[in-house]
């Protein structure tokens, strides 16, 4: 199984962390608020630990579970501490009405992460097209994109440990379109396609 560090203590951090523990992975939680990170690690159980904010993450795979506008600054702040790591960006840069992307250029948060991450780190986009409670209750496909073949292979192993199927969308330039797919998923759900239980590629949901 994989060793995972999760930067963030919000709902997606909690959900992915719980799935990771259930899948037999080693989990570390990192947060600006150390007490909150420690509380989450305790809630996750399974030997989950708490790391120091800004220190070298223990996990080989570092999942950045933050709001989109905090992702790039946080990766830049960590700097060389992320050398050799696989960095997974799960964010959706929605605009204020959630019907478009916050950035106007043909880029993505993951591509911007790659610009500030250490050269030895592998950046992967993933998990952004799936609602939290679908992760909790369903078995959705998880779309990923990235340029580093080994980084993607490592993330695929992790996704499979969650009982889900990884779907490789291609190089990191495809992260822009995955973020667009996040907008599409939001729009479909808001207009009655399965309500909030909808996700692209769901293979099982409760009746």
C-alpha angles and dihedrals in degrees: 000000000000136000109231134192117192119202105204139043103221132109097287091047089053094047097046090042092053092048091047092052091047089051092057097255126142110246133199123182122211124188140157086238101060093192092054091048090050091050091052093048090051091048091051092053118182092109093300111170138202123237131198117267109254095012124117107287115240094221126086088217116052115197112200103209100178137118109281097253091057097049102080095040090050094050089047090050092051089050114155090010085080095053111135093008130123107238116203118197112199098171130126114210096208121173120239093278096041092234098106144014122284092225119067098202126085093259138097139220088254092054090050089049089055090057093059101031122095113275090242093058121095116221121208130179114215150138093034096113095058126080116231097246091048087058088050097047109020141050102239127175110252114219117212137182132188145133098231108085095198092047091054091047090053091050091048090056089051093049091051089053087061090057092252134118120244116220116199110217094182136251127001091270086071089065087082090060093044088056087050088051087055089057089047091051091050092049094049092048092048090052099052106271097141093323114244091333090073122110135156110262101010111166099179135021130162116269 
